[in-house]
Amino acid sequence: MDNKTPSEKLADALGRKEIAAAVGVGLTAVSNAVVRQAFPASWFSACQHLAFQKNVPFPADLFQQRGAGNQHFSMHAAQRDFERAGDRGQGAA
């Protein structure tokens, strides 16, 4: 039976040393994030890239990205908002 938390699973899959190198922190900072079960939002892109390289699932909800209303950041919502902003800009021309 696997008792690892999602943050432990991600850190194991990506490699703690690799995460530390990719985001420019020490191993202690990575370990602290794993224990907190939340990674800093500033690590999102680097970790997403590592996950893509290693072909492992990337649970974006482990990253402390917040949107309006204190809801977790959603890539779909961000894309939708971006597209809506573009639509408004085109109509103003």
Steps between C-alpha positions, in 0.01 A plus 500: 500500500633843402467757779682780319336839467451650153787742568731210594400313185573802282835569669600135462394491135678823406797454731563732793845598374357572156225718647753689712727562202212602273358757741830617649454394863658250735375153580367626836260736324370214286460278808315777683258539209438124495426500873262799459339312210510817292762632263557874442324641196836623369606135453203414279656542155830331583328202661248475219790489256674225701178299508464536124861390446455196724150424369343495845161640609510862616252584779477877458287528814812439713624846408382802696350680206186690589252669277208727569291403799782296656431210266789287383652615175351326198684488169166480319366804682820692428478415129131596492574833670785567259280428201221722636746786553617458140142508374438829681817647354404411144162670527657829610692553176 
